[in-house]
């Protein structure tokens, strides 16, 4: 094929000034970045070729006419003019590059595998990874590859290729490098694989990783941004060590915390792997794990440290601690700490949202488990863009026990891939370590490194940090809100401060109503409040808890407070839940050992109504069993319901009862056109049922190396049962951010959306529907953005977002009943 020497082809016109980015610039620039990103796992040539081929279809006359018409370069009265709005998204410019690979590759095994992987990424780069084999047995991949010329414009594209692109592509096609790279990678991929199911999952995850490199390269080049230079670790280490050197142990608890920190420093010299930091609540693991991360990253020249936490409240707290340590660097306009915890992005990507999306390119990142899981498994292109940033990274999971049960096998296999294939280190941190390494190996168990425990004598550590006594106060008839309120007031007189942790938002509101005015300081916390609002409330609570000048205080909270939030109450009342949650709640009691013993009371709510919250109900049942066994033989639990033995017993029963859920079961309700029960692990690996349907209909096996139902599985994936959507709320600075967003220029929008994360609340679908469609109290920040802000009449200083007007809520607090969501 000859290269084209004539026309200038345009990839896009710059939004700011209308000047063109040539297609040559875009393909070559994307190729360089994709090669850099794929090089993290030894596949630079694959990345380079994907980058060169991904927008081949833009060499067609139809696309050039469309893009020039949309930019006003062709006038409406010209013969070539087309209606750009009518044509938007309808000109296929991704299939031609994949078809080029098929027509010009070599007929060898590794080349064919590589070609399928690259082709799949190329044809999917605007939609998210398509199904290879659909759940109904349709061969989607080959159907796409055989798309006719009049739709892919392949013939026109082949004639118009520019010489520079053509020669670069030919050089890669004729080189043995791609085949050699893939052969080495697949040999490593097979190592330690316990079953064909896990093996195929790993292969599919490799494709998703490659897809991530292409998406991020494409978006970065389109936005004409380069990856920032890497922050050297030593200045961060120096600042942290200086900060830690000012710590003086005042009591036995402080001495144990210092020992944990030293152990993390020593352990950082280990080779990369998957480790566990099992430390009682209040053990100082926030800075200890950061110390491990910095020194480990420096030793192995790693790219970043990523903290994955369950709740935004922990992000707020931990990021504040980190920022205080690294303030001298951040004051010099170098972003060291990035928070990413909001759903402040539209469900369907727009052109703007694609370029405004976070790609986690910072030295230290704090994100939620939901964002992390969506990066690994969710549909579309927004989340997966970040996946390649997890390579050569230290990934610290704070409160690992909160990983959703149904994602266990998917999560374990993904972590094994990141550690085994991507040169990353993962650390599971918690006081209540789940048995992720002991679930069914054939479906995917966490592959812990040899001697994975950072703290060697975990049992002794828990005895040293024993500060509370858990009392089982459950009764047959259950506790009414009035009884809980009266007990809280009695405990307030005895200990000076009380924390009540409930299972549902309605319970928190009802208790707040009963206790408000009965003592000077009563506070309420839930996820209906934005992170900035919760931080403000917690700051007020902490003032009351100041041991030098304490004030009586009662705080009523959903479970967002029980993991990682640094507060120290005299008494904790915990509504019955899992033993793991109760132990975490106990970590908010006598946290700093200022009292001889703190009291943790377990109560069971009367008529709790958990039909819509089966996980909590099952955890309660398992806890009742453990409580009975503890009462019969406390020695078997080291006389402590917070001991590692108690946690192991709880998780043994809990995981056994829920083993059938761990592969993420789905049905026809979750996946279109599927008339059977299946699970996402199967759909993302061997896809047995879909293969059988194809075989029954065509009397032969599908002619596919990759058989996964990628898109169907991704669309069915939900990190939490009820997916939420973030809205900006008019709390404090949130009002100013909303006002600025309404008139912001393009460059300012990304910065403002980052700031808006702390002033956003994630709403459930029924809440969105009521506020947007019925009440008409949600408004887009700019037309077509898909990002909404809330009318000020629906945000309460006491409770946060309300689907009713705040004025009504102040008079009457409405219980959600059976429709209530957790937390």
C-alpha positions in Angstrom: 0.0 0.0 0.0 1.3 3.5 -0.9 1.1 6.3 1.7 -0.8 9.5 0.9 1.3 12.6 0.2 -1.4 15.2 -0.4 -4.4 16.3 1.7 -4.2 17.4 5.4 -6.5 15.3 7.5 -8.1 16.6 10.7 -8.7 14.6 13.9 -10.6 17.4 15.7 -10.8 21.2 16.0 -9.6 22.7 19.3 -12.6 23.9 21.3 -10.8 27.0 22.5 -9.8 28.6 19.3 -11.0 26.4 16.4 -7.5 25.5 15.2 -7.1 21.9 13.9 -5.3 19.0 15.5 -4.2 17.0 12.5 -4.9 13.3 12.3 -1.2 12.7 11.9 -0.5 14.5 15.2 -3.2 12.7 17.0 -2.3 9.2 15.8 1.4 9.6 16.5 0.9 11.3 19.8 -1.6 8.7 21.0 0.8 6.0 19.8 3.6 7.4 22.0 1.5 7.6 25.1 -0.2 4.2 24.6 3.3 2.6 24.1 4.5 4.3 27.3 1.4 3.0 29.3 1.4 -0.5 27.9 5.1 -0.7 28.5 4.4 -0.9 32.2 3.5 -4.6 31.6 6.0 -5.3 28.9 3.7 -4.6 25.9 5.0 -1.3 24.4 4.7 -2.4 20.8 1.1 -3.4 21.2 0.3 -0.1 22.7 2.1 1.8 19.9 0.3 -0.1 17.1 -3.1 0.4 18.8 -2.5 4.1 19.1 -1.6 4.4 15.4 -4.7 2.4 14.3 -7.4 3.5 16.7 -8.7 6.4 14.6 -7.9 5.1 11.1 -11.5 5.7 10.0 -11.0 9.4 10.3 -9.1 9.2 7.0 -12.5 8.6 5.3 -14.1 11.4 3.2 -17.3 11.1 5.2 -15.6 11.8 8.5 -13.5 14.7 7.1 -16.7 16.2 5.6 -18.5 15.8 9.0 -15.7 17.3 11.1 -15.2 20.3 8.8 -18.9 20.9 8.6 -19.2 20.8 12.4 -16.4 23.4 12.7 -17.8 25.7 10.1 -15.0 25.0 7.7 -17.6 24.0 5.1 -20.5 26.4 4.6 -24.1 25.1 4.5 -24.5 26.1 0.9 -21.4 24.1 -0.2 -22.0 20.8 -2.0 -20.0 18.8 0.5 -21.8 20.2 3.6 -23.5 17.8 6.0 -25.7 18.4 9.0 -23.1 17.6 11.8 -25.7 17.2 14.5 -27.4 14.6 12.4 -24.1 12.8 11.7 -22.7 13.0 15.2 -21.7 9.6 16.5 -23.0 7.9 13.4 -19.7 7.7 11.3 -17.8 4.6 12.2 -14.1 5.6 12.5 -12.9 2.8 14.8 -13.6 -0.4 12.8 -11.3 0.4 9.9 -8.1 0.2 12.0 -9.2 -3.2 13.4 -10.0 -4.5 9.9 -6.5 -3.3 8.8 -4.9 -5.5 11.4 -6.9 -8.5 10.2 -5.9 -7.9 6.6 -2.2 -7.2 7.1 -1.1 -9.4 10.0 0.7 -12.7 10.0 -0.8 -16.1 10.2 0.9 -17.2 13.4 -0.7 -18.1 16.8 0.7 -15.2 18.9 0.1 -12.7 16.1 -3.6 -13.8 15.8 -4.0 -13.5 19.6 -2.4 -10.1 19.6 -4.5 -8.9 16.7 -7.7 -10.0 18.4 -6.7 -8.1 21.6 -5.7 -4.9 19.7 -8.7 -5.1 17.4 -11.1 -5.5 20.3 -9.6 -2.4 22.1 -9.7 -0.3 18.9 -13.4 -1.0 17.9 -14.4 -0.4 21.6 -12.6 2.8 22.3 -15.8 4.9 22.2 -18.3 2.4 23.7 -16.4 0.4 26.3 -15.2 -3.1 25.6 -17.8 -4.9 23.4 -18.9 -8.5 23.9 -16.8 -11.0 22.0 -19.5 -13.7 22.5 -22.8 -12.2 23.7 -24.8 -14.0 26.5 -27.3 -15.2 23.8 -24.5 -16.8 21.8 -24.1 -14.2 19.2 -20.5 -13.8 17.8 -20.4 -10.0 18.2 -16.7 -9.6 17.6 -16.6 -11.3 14.2 -19.8 -9.6 13.2 -18.1 -6.2 13.9 -14.9 -7.2 12.1 -16.9 -8.2 9.0 -18.8 -4.9 8.9 -19.2 -3.9 5.3 -17.0 -1.3 3.6 -19.8 1.2 3.1 -20.1 1.5 6.9 -16.4 1.3 7.9 -15.1 3.2 4.9 -12.1 0.9 4.8 -11.4 1.2 1.1 -11.4 5.0 1.3 -9.2 4.9 4.4 -6.7 2.6 2.8 -6.2 5.0 -0.1 -5.8 8.1 2.1 -3.2 6.9 4.7 -0.4 9.4 5.1 3.1 8.2 4.5 4.4 8.7 8.0 1.5 6.7 9.5 1.7 4.0 6.9 5.4 3.5 7.4 5.2 3.4 11.2 2.4 0.8 11.0 4.4 -1.3 8.5 7.4 -1.3 10.7 5.4 -2.6 13.7 3.6 -5.2 11.5 6.8 -6.7 10.1 8.7 -6.7 13.4 8.7 -9.8 15.6 8.4 -7.5 18.7 4.7 -7.7 19.2 4.6 -11.5 19.1 7.6 -11.8 21.4 6.1 -9.3 23.9 2.8 -11.2 24.0 4.4 -14.7 24.2 6.4 -13.6 27.3 3.3 -12.0 28.9 1.1 -15.0 28.4 3.7 -17.3 29.9 3.8 -15.1 33.0 0.0 -15.0 33.0 -0.3 -18.8 33.2 1.8 -19.0 36.4 -0.1 -20.1 39.4 -3.5 -20.1 37.7 -5.7 -22.7 39.6 -8.3 -23.3 36.9 -9.3 -22.5 33.3 -11.9 -20.1 34.6 -9.3 -18.0 36.4 -6.9 -18.3 33.5 -9.5 -16.9 31.0 -10.4 -14.2 33.5 -6.8 -13.1 33.7 -6.6 -13.0 29.9 -9.7 -10.9 29.7 -8.3 -8.6 32.4 -5.1 -8.2 30.3 -7.3 -7.0 27.4 -9.0 -4.5 29.8 -5.6 -3.2 30.9 -4.6 -2.7 27.3 -7.9 -1.0 26.7 -7.1 1.4 29.5 -3.8 2.4 28.0 -5.5 3.3 24.7 -8.3 5.2 26.3 -6.1 7.4 28.5 -3.6 8.0 25.7 -6.4 9.0 23.3 -8.0 11.3 25.9 -4.8 12.9 27.0 -3.6 13.6 23.4 -7.1 15.0 22.5 -6.8 17.3 25.4 -3.2 18.1 24.4 -1.9 17.2 27.8 1.2 15.3 28.7 1.6 13.1 31.7 3.2 15.1 34.5 6.8 14.4 35.5 7.0 12.0 38.4 7.4 13.3 41.9 10.6 11.9 43.5 9.8 10.1 46.7 12.6 11.3 48.9 11.2 14.8 49.5 8.0 13.2 50.7 9.8 10.7 52.9 11.8 13.5 54.4 8.7 15.5 55.3 6.9 12.4 56.8 9.9 11.4 58.8 10.3 15.0 60.1 6.6 14.9 61.1 7.0 11.5 62.9 10.1 12.6 64.7 8.0 15.1 66.6 5.9 12.3 68.1 6.4 11.6 71.8 4.8 8.6 73.4 2.7 9.7 76.4 1.3 6.3 77.4 1.3 2.6 76.5 -1.1 3.1 73.6 1.3 5.6 72.0 4.2 3.2 72.5 2.3 0.4 70.7 1.4 2.9 67.8 5.1 3.8 67.5 6.0 0.1 67.4 3.5 -0.5 64.6 5.0 2.4 62.6 8.5 1.1 63.0 7.3 -2.4 61.9 5.8 -0.8 58.7 9.1 1.0 58.0 11.1 -2.2 58.4 8.7 -4.2 56.3 8.9 -1.7 53.4 12.3 -3.2 52.4 10.5 -6.4 51.4 10.1 -7.4 47.7 6.8 -6.4 46.1 3.8 -8.6 47.0 0.4 -8.9 48.7 0.6 -8.2 52.5 -1.7 -7.7 55.5 -1.6 -5.1 58.2 -3.8 -6.4 60.9 -3.9 -3.8 63.6 -6.6 -3.0 66.2 -8.6 0.1 65.7 -6.7 3.1 67.0 -3.4 1.6 66.2 -2.2 4.5 64.1 -2.3 2.6 60.8 -3.0 5.8 58.7 0.5 7.2 59.0 2.1 3.8 59.6 0.8 2.5 56.2 1.8 5.7 54.5 5.3 5.3 55.9 5.4 1.8 54.4 4.0 3.1 51.1 6.6 5.9 50.7 9.6 3.8 51.6 8.4 0.8 49.6 7.7 3.0 46.6 11.1 4.6 46.8 12.9 1.3 47.1 11.3 -0.2 44.0 10.9 3.1 42.0 7.2 2.8 41.9 4.8 5.4 40.4 2.2 6.2 43.0 0.5 5.2 46.2 -3.3 4.6 46.1 -5.4 4.5 49.2 -8.8 2.7 48.8 -11.2 3.4 51.6 -14.9 2.6 52.1 -16.3 6.0 53.0 -15.7 9.6 51.9 -15.5 10.5 55.6 -12.2 8.5 55.9 -10.9 10.2 52.7 -11.6 13.6 54.2 -9.7 12.7 57.4 -6.8 10.8 55.9 -6.2 13.3 53.0 -6.2 16.1 55.5 -3.5 14.4 57.6 -1.4 13.7 54.4 -1.8 17.3 53.2 -0.7 18.7 56.5 2.5 16.6 56.2 3.2 17.5 52.6 2.0 21.1 52.7 5.4 22.6 51.8 5.3 20.7 48.5 1.7 21.5 47.7 2.2 25.2 48.5 4.7 25.2 45.7 1.9 24.3 43.3 2.8 20.7 43.1 -0.2 18.4 43.6 0.9 15.6 45.9 -2.4 14.4 47.2 -5.5 13.8 45.0 -8.9 13.0 46.4 -11.3 11.2 44.0 -14.5 10.0 45.7 -17.4 11.5 43.9 -19.9 10.4 41.3 -19.9 13.9 39.9 -19.8 12.7 36.4 -22.7 11.9 34.0 -23.8 8.3 33.6 -23.2 8.6 29.9 -19.9 10.1 28.9 -20.1 13.4 26.9 -17.2 14.8 24.9 -16.5 17.2 27.8 -16.8 14.6 30.6 -14.3 12.3 28.8 -11.7 15.1 28.9 -12.6 16.2 32.4 -12.4 12.8 34.0 -9.8 12.0 36.6 -7.0 9.7 35.5 -5.3 9.3 38.8 -2.0 10.8 37.7 -0.7 12.0 41.1 1.8 10.6 43.6 -0.7 9.9 46.4 -4.4 9.2 45.6 -7.3 8.7 48.0 -10.3 7.1 46.5 -13.3 5.0 47.5 -13.8 1.3 47.1 -16.7 2.1 44.7 -14.5 4.2 42.4 -11.8 1.5 42.6 -14.2 -1.4 41.7 -15.7 0.6 38.9 -12.3 1.2 37.5 -11.7 -2.6 37.5 -15.1 -3.7 36.2 -17.7 -1.0 35.2 -19.0 -0.2 31.7 -18.0 2.7 29.5 -14.6 4.4 29.1 -14.6 6.8 32.0 -13.5 4.5 34.9 -11.4 2.1 32.9 -9.2 5.0 31.8 -7.5 4.9 35.2 -6.8 1.1 35.3 -3.3 1.3 33.9 -2.4 3.7 36.7 -2.7 0.8 39.1 0.5 -0.8 37.6 3.7 -0.4 39.5 1.8 1.2 42.4 1.4 0.6 46.1 -2.3 0.0 46.7 -3.4 0.2 50.3 -6.9 -1.0 51.2 -8.0 0.6 54.3 -10.8 -1.3 56.0 -10.6 -4.2 53.5 -13.5 -6.0 55.3 -15.9 -3.6 53.6 -15.3 -5.0 50.1 -18.8 -6.2 48.9 -19.2 -10.0 49.2 -20.5 -10.5 45.7 -17.3 -9.0 44.3 -14.9 -11.2 46.2 -13.8 -13.5 43.4 -13.6 -10.7 40.8 -11.7 -8.5 43.3 -9.3 -11.3 44.3 -8.5 -12.1 40.7 -8.0 -8.5 39.8 -5.6 -7.9 42.8 -3.7 -11.1 41.8 -3.3 -9.7 38.3 -2.1 -6.3 39.6 0.4 -7.8 41.9 1.5 -10.7 39.7 1.4 -9.1 36.3 1.7 -5.3 36.9 4.5 -5.1 39.4 2.2 -3.6 42.1 2.2 -4.1 45.9 -1.2 -4.4 47.7 -1.8 -4.2 51.4 -5.0 -5.3 53.2 -5.4 -3.1 56.3 -8.0 -3.6 59.0 -8.6 -4.7 62.6 -11.0 -7.3 61.2 -9.2 -9.2 58.5 -11.6 -11.1 56.2 -10.6 -14.5 54.9 -10.0 -13.5 51.2 -7.2 -16.0 50.9 -9.4 -18.9 52.0 -12.3 -18.6 49.6 -12.7 -21.1 46.8 -9.3 -21.1 44.9 -10.7 -22.4 41.6 -12.8 -19.2 41.4 -10.1 -16.9 42.8 -8.6 -16.5 46.2 -6.2 -13.7 47.2 -2.6 -15.0 46.7 -0.9 -13.6 49.8 2.9 -13.4 49.8 5.0 -15.7 52.0 4.9 -14.4 55.6 2.4 -11.7 54.7 1.6 -10.3 58.1 3.5 -7.0 58.8 2.8 -7.4 62.5 4.1 -10.8 63.6 2.4 -11.2 67.0 -1.1 -10.1 66.0 -2.8 -11.7 69.1 -0.4 -10.0 71.4 -0.9 -6.7 69.7 -4.7 -6.9 70.3 -4.1 -7.8 73.9 -1.8 -4.7 74.3 -4.4 -2.4 72.8 -7.4 -3.8 74.6 -9.4 -0.8 75.8 -13.1 -1.6 75.8 -15.6 -4.2 77.0 -18.4 -5.3 74.7 -21.7 -6.0 76.4 -24.5 -7.9 74.7 -27.7 -6.0 75.7 -30.0 -7.6 73.1 -33.4 -8.7 74.3 -36.2 -10.7 72.8 -38.6 -7.8 72.2 -35.9 -5.5 70.9 -35.2 -1.9 71.9 -37.4 1.1 71.1 -36.0 4.5 70.1 -37.1 5.9 73.5 -35.3 3.2 75.4 -32.1 3.8 73.4 -32.4 7.5 74.0 -32.8 7.1 77.7 -29.9 4.7 77.9 -27.8 7.2 76.0 -28.6 9.9 78.5 -27.7 7.6 81.4 -24.4 6.7 79.8 -23.7 10.4 79.1 -23.9 11.0 82.9 -21.6 8.1 83.5 -18.9 8.6 80.8 -19.3 12.1 79.5 -19.7 11.2 75.8 -21.8 8.8 73.8 -21.8 7.6 70.2 -24.8 5.8 68.8 -24.3 3.9 65.5 -27.4 2.7 63.7 -28.1 0.6 60.6 -30.4 3.0 58.8 -30.7 6.8 58.1 -34.3 6.8 59.5 -33.1 5.5 62.8 -30.5 8.2 63.1 -33.0 10.9 62.3 -35.5 9.5 64.8 -33.0 9.3 67.6 -31.7 12.8 66.9 -35.3 14.1 67.2 -35.7 12.4 70.6 -32.4 13.6 72.0 -32.2 17.1 70.6 -32.5 19.6 73.4 -32.0 17.1 76.2 -28.4 17.9 76.4 -26.4 20.8 75.1 -24.4 19.0 72.3 -26.3 16.5 70.1 -25.0 15.8 66.6 -26.2 13.8 63.6 -24.2 12.2 60.8 -25.2 10.4 57.6 -24.3 10.1 54.0 -27.2 12.4 53.1 -24.8 15.1 54.2 -21.9 16.2 51.9 -18.3 15.4 53.0 -17.7 19.1 53.9 -20.8 19.1 56.1 -19.8 15.8 57.8 -16.3 17.2 58.4 -17.8 20.3 60.0 -20.0 18.2 62.3 -17.1 15.9 63.2 -15.0 19.0 64.0 -17.6 20.2 66.5 -17.8 16.7 68.0 -14.0 16.6 68.4 -14.1 19.9 70.2 -16.5 18.4 72.8 -14.2 15.3 73.0 -11.1 17.4 73.8 -9.7 15.6 77.0 -8.3 19.0 78.2 -11.7 20.7 78.1 -14.5 18.1 77.5 -18.2 18.9 77.1 -21.0 16.3 77.3 -21.8 15.2 73.8 -24.0 12.6 72.0 -23.4 11.8 68.3 -25.9 9.7 66.4 -24.4 8.3 63.2 -24.9 5.7 60.5 -22.0 3.3 60.1 -19.9 5.8 58.1 -18.2 6.8 61.4 -17.2 3.3 62.5 -14.2 2.8 60.2 -11.2 5.0 60.2 -12.7 8.1 61.8 -10.5 9.3 64.7 -12.9 10.0 67.6 -12.7 8.9 71.2 -16.0 8.4 73.1 -16.6 7.2 76.6 -19.5 4.9 75.6 -20.6 3.5 72.2 -24.1 2.0 71.6 -24.1 -0.1 68.5 -27.2 -1.4 66.9 -26.8 -5.2 66.2 -24.8 -5.9 63.1 -21.8 -8.0 62.1 -19.1 -8.7 64.7 -16.7 -6.9 62.3 -18.8 -3.7 62.4 -19.2 -4.0 66.2 -15.4 -4.3 66.6 -15.0 -1.3 64.3 -17.5 0.7 66.4 -15.6 -0.3 69.5 -12.6 1.4 68.0 -14.4 4.8 68.5 -14.6 4.0 72.3 -11.7 4.8 74.7 -9.5 5.0 71.5 -6.6 6.7 73.2 -6.8 4.7 76.5 -7.7 7.7 78.6 -10.1 5.6 80.7 -9.6 2.3 82.4 -12.2 0.6 80.2 -14.7 1.9 77.6 -18.2 0.5 77.3 -19.6 -0.8 74.1 -23.3 -1.8 74.3 -24.9 -4.0 71.6 -28.7 -3.4 71.2 -31.2 -4.8 68.8 -33.8 -2.5 67.4 -37.5 -3.4 67.7 -39.3 -3.7 64.3 -36.1 -2.8 62.4 -37.4 -3.7 59.0 -34.4 -5.0 57.2 -36.2 -6.7 54.3 -34.4 -4.5 51.8 -31.1 -4.8 53.6 -30.5 -8.6 53.7 -26.7 -8.3 54.2 -27.2 -6.6 57.5 -29.9 -9.1 58.5 -27.6 -12.1 57.7 -24.7 -10.4 59.5 -26.9 -10.1 62.6 -27.8 -13.8 62.5 -24.1 -14.8 62.3 -23.3 -12.4 65.2 -26.0 -13.9 67.3 -24.4 -17.3 66.7 -20.9 -16.0 67.7 -22.3 -14.3 70.8 -23.9 -17.6 71.9 -20.6 -19.5 71.4 -18.6 -16.7 73.2 -21.0 -16.9 76.2 -20.5 -20.7 76.3 -16.7 -20.7 75.8 -15.0 -17.3 76.0 -11.6 -18.9 76.2 -12.0 -20.0 72.6 -12.1 -16.3 71.7 -9.2 -15.2 74.0 -11.9 -13.7 76.2 -12.4 -10.9 73.7 -15.1 -10.4 71.1 -12.6 -8.1 69.2 -9.8 -10.7 69.0 -8.5 -12.2 65.7 -10.1 -15.5 66.8 -13.5 -13.9 67.1 -13.1 -12.3 63.7 -12.0 -15.5 62.1 -15.0 -17.3 63.6 -17.4 -14.7 62.3 -16.0 -14.6 58.8 -15.9 -18.4 58.6 -19.6 -18.6 59.2 -20.4 -15.5 57.2 -18.3 -16.4 54.2 -19.6 -20.0 54.2 -23.2 -18.9 54.2 -22.5 -16.4 51.3 -20.1 -18.4 49.2 -22.7 -18.7 46.4 -22.8 -14.9 46.1 -19.0 -14.3 45.7 -18.9 -14.7 41.9 -21.4 -11.9 41.4 -24.6 -13.8 40.4 -26.8 -12.2 37.7 -30.1 -13.0 36.0 -32.3 -11.7 33.2 -33.2 -8.7 35.3 -29.5 -7.6 35.1 -28.6 -8.5 31.6 -30.7 -7.9 28.5 -31.7 -10.9 26.5 -30.4 -13.4 29.0 -33.0 -16.0 30.1 -30.9 -17.8 32.7 -29.0 -17.3 35.9 -25.3 -16.8 35.5 -22.5 -14.9 37.2 -20.0 -12.2 36.1 -17.0 -14.4 36.8 -18.2 -16.8 34.2 -19.2 -14.1 31.7 -15.7 -12.6 32.1 -13.9 -15.9 31.7 -14.9 -19.1 30.0 -18.5 -18.0 29.4 -19.7 -21.6 29.4 -23.4 -21.1 28.8 -22.9 -18.6 25.9 -20.5 -21.0 24.3 -23.0 -23.8 24.6 -25.8 -21.8 23.0 -23.5 -21.0 20.1 -22.5 -24.7 19.8 -26.1 -25.9 19.9 -27.2 -23.5 17.2 -24.2 -23.9 14.8 -22.9 -27.3 15.6 -19.4 -26.0 16.1 -17.4 -24.1 18.7 -17.2 -20.3 18.3 -14.2 -19.2 16.2 -13.0 -16.9 18.9 -9.9 -16.8 21.0 -11.6 -14.4 23.4 -15.1 -15.5 24.3 -16.0 -13.0 27.1 -19.2 -11.0 27.3 -17.3 -7.9 28.3 -20.0 -5.3 27.8 -22.9 -7.3 29.1 -20.9 -8.1 32.3 -19.8 -4.5 32.7 -23.3 -3.1 32.4 -24.6 -5.6 35.0 -21.7 -4.7 37.4 -22.7 -2.5 40.3 -20.2 -1.9 43.1 -23.1 -1.4 45.5 -26.7 -2.8 45.3 -28.2 0.6 44.4 -26.0 2.6 42.1 -25.9 6.3 43.1 -25.4 9.5 41.2 -23.6 12.5 42.7 -25.2 15.9 42.9 -23.7 19.2 44.1 -25.4 20.6 47.1 -25.7 24.3 48.3 -23.8 23.8 51.6 -21.3 26.5 52.6 -18.8 26.9 49.7 -20.9 24.6 47.6 -23.2 27.6 46.8 -20.2 29.5 45.4 -19.0 26.6 43.4 -22.4 26.1 41.8 -22.5 29.8 40.9 -19.1 29.6 39.3 -19.9 26.4 37.4 -22.9 28.0 35.8 -20.7 30.5 33.9 -17.3 28.7 33.9 -15.2 28.4 30.8 -14.0 25.0 29.6 -10.6 25.1 31.3 -12.2 26.1 34.7 -14.8 23.3 34.8 -12.4 20.5 35.6 -11.0 22.4 38.6 -14.4 23.4 39.9 -15.7 19.8 39.6 -12.8 18.7 41.7 -13.6 21.3 44.4 -17.3 20.2 44.2 -16.5 16.7 45.3 -16.5 17.8 48.9 -19.9 19.5 48.4 -21.7 16.6 46.7 -24.0 13.8 47.9 -24.6 10.5 46.1 -28.3 9.9 45.7 -30.1 6.7 45.0 -32.2 6.3 41.8 -35.6 6.8 43.6 -34.2 10.0 45.2 -33.0 11.3 41.8 -36.3 10.5 40.2 -38.3 12.4 42.9 -36.1 15.4 43.0 -35.5 15.7 39.2 -38.7 14.5 37.6 -41.4 15.0 40.3 -40.1 18.0 42.3 -38.0 19.6 39.5 -35.4 20.7 42.1 -32.3 19.3 40.3 -30.7 21.4 37.6 -27.8 20.8 35.2 -24.7 22.9 35.8 -24.4 23.4 32.1 -26.6 22.1 29.3 -25.7 18.5 28.4 -23.2 18.1 31.2 -25.2 15.4 33.0 -24.0 16.9 36.3 -26.7 18.3 38.6 -27.0 20.7 41.5 -29.7 20.7 44.2 -32.2 23.4 45.0 -31.4 25.0 48.4 -34.9 24.2 49.7 -33.9 20.5 49.8 -30.8 20.7 51.9 -31.0 20.7 55.7 -28.4 21.8 58.2 -29.4 18.9 60.4 -29.8 16.1 58.0 -28.4 17.1 54.6 -30.4 16.2 51.4 -34.1 15.8 51.8 -36.6 14.8 49.1 -39.1 17.1 50.8 -38.6 20.8 51.4 -36.4 21.6 54.4 -39.1 23.7 56.0 -41.3 20.6 56.1 -38.5 18.4 57.5 -37.8 20.8 60.4 -41.4 20.2 61.6 -41.8 16.6 60.8 -39.0 14.0 60.4 -40.4 11.4 58.0 -39.2 7.8 58.5 -38.2 5.9 55.3 -39.6 2.6 56.6 -38.9 -0.4 54.4 -37.7 1.9 51.6 -34.8 3.2 53.7 -31.3 2.7 52.3 -28.4 1.7 54.6 -25.8 4.1 55.9 
